Amino acid sequence: MASVADHAYRLMCKKYGAALVVGEMASSKGMFYSDRKTAELLAVTEEEYPMGVQLFGSEPDIMALACKKAAKFQPQFIDINMGCPVQKVVTTGSGSALMKTPQLAADIVKACVDAVDLPITVKIRKGFDDTCINAVELACMLEEAGASAITVHGRTKRQMYNPPVDIDIIKAVKQAVSIPVIGNGDVATPQLAKEMYEKTGCDLVMVGRGSYGHPWIFEEIDRYLTDGTLLPSKSIDERLEIMLEHISLICQFKGERQGIRESRKHAAWYVKGMHGAAKFRNACGALDSYQDVLELVRQVKACNPAQE
Ligand SMILES: Cc1cc2nc3c(=O)[nH]c(=O)nc-3n(C[C@H](O)[C@H](O)[C@H](O)COP(=O)(O)O)c2cc1C
């Protein structure tokens, strides 16, 4: 997830049970022009393995070149984004706009597959809008073009992130292709993960926003799928400890100044649901130093005394 799933976030998700992580999407054009910031998005560390990086773009030859450059960062696969609904991306014909140009989408996959010796996977949506619901046809074309796996977010571009996910379209894609299919959308509890597996037959489940301020969701899901156990909710103290661990990592990788700025949204996600959360949300937005974070933790604890 762009601006969310950075190195620190991925390490937290891995530590708390994620089987596989993917980097924030990076522009193929940025790669082409050797943009330094874009290259930072592609950095991969062995601790994060198994890990893939994600590229977006709309020109097969530039995407192929970007894959070659991305391969140097040693990801274990390269994912192509065909689901991003952001206007800036869509107007260039990239991201979810590719749902409307399936032949170009297939040409991109073929060019990337030919360019590197790594699995090329693709993330798609249900379709572009109500008049263009084509995840099944597109998935078949992408498989034919050489894609190794497909993630389906069960909403159209027009639906952005809100209406309930269409589970049936994920099931239909799974039935139509023989490569692995990853189900995505609204998986925020272990029960919903199980439902995604059972109702769609998908091979893996992808969790996005359900991991906000809750990276241990992956071990909760894992345990539930393994033996039906719903792990007890973490205490406020445990949650705050994990938040501190996360923010320390962000600061370690990005420096305190930038790190704390980027930690504000994470802090707000961690304190969500705690007593006084509305008040603390504002305090999160004003965090300026690690010391402020420690003070926030002190105040949240004072407002949320430990239960015997
Ligand atoms: C802030 C934000 C950033 C995202 N960035 C990406 C991205 O870079 N690449 C991608 O494939 N999907 C991205 N997504 C979409 C998510 O991966 C996921 O498909 C979507 O949020 C639905 O899953 P969820 O309900 O589990 O969050 C992003 C979503 C959000 C909310």
The ligand as a Gaussian input file, in Angstrom:
#p B3LYP/6-31G(d) Opt

LIG

0 1
 C       -3.723000       4.040000       1.255000
 C       -3.802000       2.885000       0.298000
 C       -2.734000       2.636000      -0.547000
 C       -2.792000       1.574000      -1.443000
 N       -1.726000       1.346000      -2.257000
 C       -1.727000       0.264000      -3.068000
 C       -0.594000      -0.054000      -3.858000
 O        0.439000       0.636000      -3.845000
 N       -0.662000      -1.155000      -4.636000
 C       -1.781000      -1.956000      -4.670000
 O       -1.801000      -2.959000      -5.371000
 N       -2.863000      -1.662000      -3.944000
 C       -2.865000      -0.590000      -3.144000
 N       -3.958000      -0.319000      -2.381000
 C       -5.133000      -1.205000      -2.433000
 C       -5.026000      -2.314000      -1.390000
 O       -3.899000      -3.121000      -1.675000
 C       -6.260000      -3.213000      -1.396000
 O       -6.424000      -3.766000      -2.674000
 C       -7.529000      -2.463000      -1.029000
 O       -7.309000      -1.576000       0.046000
 C       -8.633000      -3.461000      -0.641000
 O       -8.194000      -4.345000       0.359000
 P       -8.501000      -4.093000       1.921000
 O      -10.010000      -3.987000       2.043000
 O       -7.932000      -5.302000       2.608000
 O       -7.839000      -2.819000       2.294000
 C       -3.946000       0.740000      -1.493000
 C       -5.013000       1.000000      -0.639000
 C       -4.961000       2.054000       0.244000
 C       -6.142000       2.306000       1.142000

